[in-house]
Amino acid sequence: RCKKDKVLIDRIMEKYKCSVCGFIYNPEEGDPSSGIEPGIEFSELPGNYICPVCGAGKDEFFAYD
């Protein structure tokens, strides 16, 4: 694969962490408890998405390695 493809794959698989409770949204797993199927990027989640653990809003998440 070329470097451009790898960058795209890395971006799609980026995880996000809730700054309130530490829950990690992993797009490879999705969020079954919220009806989010695997493969959905964090940026594609609805604006009203909330942390399934503590109820924090989407704006409380940050990119996580």
Stockholm file with secondary structure:
# STOCKHOLM 1.0

chainA/1-65         RCKKDKVLIDRIMEKYKCSVCGFIYNPEEGDPSSGIEPGIEFSELPGNYICPVCGAGKDEFFAYD
#=GR chainA/1-65 SS CCHHHHHHHHHHTCEEEETTTCCEECTTTCBGGGTBCTTCCGGGSCTTCBCTTTCCBGGGEEEEC
#=GC SS_cons        CCHHHHHHHHHHTCEEEETTTCCEECTTTCBGGGTBCTTCCGGGSCTTCBCTTTCCBGGGEEEEC
//
